[in-house]
């Protein structure tokens, strides 16, 4: 089967953010697999306004009014699968990631998404919110995820993925599941 286009979305735009570390790490792991062509998509490069289209994206037929949203749509549409890298803010995901998801609809449909999260309880509460959002976007969420505990973000154990076997194992399991779903859904979309 042809290689799958994987979009890894970095869901934080804060100065001094932590998210660029796990996003780069999971991108490098995915690039080692023969199944994926990987692109890291940084939301800093897509400064979208808060959603303000005259209708919901499911009714716009990709006819967006904002040039940045058009650029975002053109990046997302050809992807076969996604990994959303998300912090946990106040028991949920970041506003910038939610806003980026809200701007599109058909571009997400019938595609799988996996999660790399970080923060309190490994970002698990953010992922739970993202799973519900993905369902509404008509996506398939893969069960395995990578949860990076807060101690690796700001504690004494700081980020060291090369020495963290449990994160590497979780990533490998998640990527294998993502490949399976991406292959199946790509075939079904045809």
N, C-alpha and C positions, 0 to 999 in steps of 0.2 A: 504494500500500500504506500501511497505518496506520503512524504513527510507532512507532519501536522504543524500548523502555525500556532505557536503558543504566545499569548500576550500576558506578561507579568506586570500587573499594575501596582505601582507604589502608592499607597493610599495615605500618605502624609506629606505635607508641604512645609512643615514647621522648620525654622532655623535650628540647626544642631539636632535634627531628628535622628532617631535610631534606625528607622525603617530602611534606609539605604543599605545597611549592612545585611540583614536577612534577605532583602530583595536581590542584591548582587550574589549572595551565596546560593539561593535557590535557582537563580538564572544560570549560574555556572554548573550546578548539578544537572539541570535540565539539558544544557548544551552538550553534555557528555553522552546523552542518549541519542541513538540514531533516529529516533522517531520524531524529534522536534526541531523546528526552526524557531528560535527564541528571540523575542524582542522585549526589552524592559521599557515600560511606558511610565514615565514619571509625571505625575499630575502637576508638577511645577511647570511643565512645558505646555500645559493646557489650562490656562487661567480662565475658566468658564465663570460666567456670572451665576448667581443663584438662579435656579430654573425659572425662566420667565417667558417661555414660548406661549403663543396664543392658544395652543391646544396641547394635549398630552402627546408624547412621542409615539404612542401606538396609533395615533390618528394623523400624524404629519407625513407619513410615507417618505421619511428621510429628507423632507424639505425644510431644513432648519434655517433660521434667520441669522444666527450668530456664526461668524467665520471660524471662531475657535471650536465651536460645537461641530461644524462641518469637518474640520480637521480631525477632531476626536472620532467622529463617525467613520471617517475614511481609514483610521488606524484600527478601529475595533471590528468593523464589518468583515474583513477577510480572515480574522482569527478563527481557529477551530476549537480552541480551548483557552482557559484563563487560569491564572493564579492571582488572587487578590491578597496583597500584603497589607495587613491592617493593624494599626495600634488599637488599644482599647482606651476610649475616653468616656468616662462617666457611664460605665457598663454598656457601651455600644461602640460602634465604629466612628471614624472621623467624619465630620461634616463634608469635607472636600471629597472623600470617596463616595459618600451617599449622593452628593450632588452630581458627580460624574456619572454615576449609575443612572440617576433619574433623567438625565438629558437624552438618553437613547432608549429604544425598545427593540425594534426588529433585529438590530445588530447583535443582541445578546441571545436571541431565541434559539432554542434547540441546541445549545452548546453547553459543555461541562465547565464547572469552575471548582477549583480547590483553594484552600486557604492556608496562609502563613500568618500567624498573629502573634502579638507580643504585648506584654504588660501584666497587670494584675491577673492572677489565675491564668497566665499564658495567653491572654486575649480571648479566652473562651466565650465570654459574654458577647464580645464583638462578633465573633463567628456565628453565634446563634442568631443574632440579628441579621447578619449577612445571608444566612441560609434562607430566611424568610423572604428577604428582598430578592434573592436569586430565583426562588420559586415563582414570585410574581412576575419576574422578567422571563419566565418560561425557560429556565435553565435547569440543568441537572447538577446537583452538588455531590461531590464525592465525599464519602464518609471519612476517610483518613485525612487528618490535617496536621500541621506542625504548630505547636503551641510553645512559644518561648517565654519562660517565666520571667517575672519582673526582676529577679535577682541577677539575671544575665543582661538586663537592660541598664539597671542603675545600681546593682548591688556588688558585693565583693567578688562574685563569680564572673563578671563581665563577659561579653560575647566572645566565644572561641569555638566556632562551629567545627573546626578540624579536630578538636579534642572532645567533641560531644557526640558520642555514639548514639545516644537515644534520639537526638535530633536528626542525625543522618539516617537512621533506620526509619524514623517517621516520614522523612522526606522521600526516601526510596519507595516506601509503601504507597504514599500519596501519589507520587509520579506514575507508578505502575497502574494505579486505578484510573488516573486521569487519562493515560494513553488508551486504556480499554474503552472508556466512555467516549473519548474524542474520536476514535476509529469508528465505533458503532454509530454515533450520532452523525458523523460526516457522511457515512454511507446512507443513513436514513434520510438526511437532508437532500441527497441527490434523487 
